[in-house]
């Protein structure tokens, strides 16, 4: 059964697809059936730049355990960077 659990968040970054690097403006996050991963449900993240069409997309499908480990690892790395004084103001790139 589909969960219909999905959210979109505005982001600022870059992704690399088949045609090289492109700017990212959104991430679509869902917990639902994956397209490729061998799970009934997965945390699915599509990093996209909708203005550049379907080729400007990087998709990941993670198990629940992998998603939680990734979140913890991201938090730990950012905390260490902040404690070391390495977090700087965001720079907007197009």
Long-range contacts (C-beta under 8 A, 24 or more apart in sequence): 2-32, 2-33, 3-30, 3-31, 3-32, 3-41, 4-32, 5-30, 5-31, 5-32, 6-30, 6-31, 6-32, 11-47, 12-90, 12-92, 12-93, 13-47, 14-93, 15-47, 15-49, 15-56, 15-57, 15-58, 16-58, 17-55, 17-56, 17-57, 17-58, 18-55, 19-55, 22-49, 22-52, 22-56, 23-49, 23-93, 23-94, 24-48, 24-49, 24-58, 25-49, 25-50, 25-51, 26-50, 34-61, 35-59, 35-61, 36-61, 37-61, 37-62, 37-63, 39-63, 42-67, 43-67
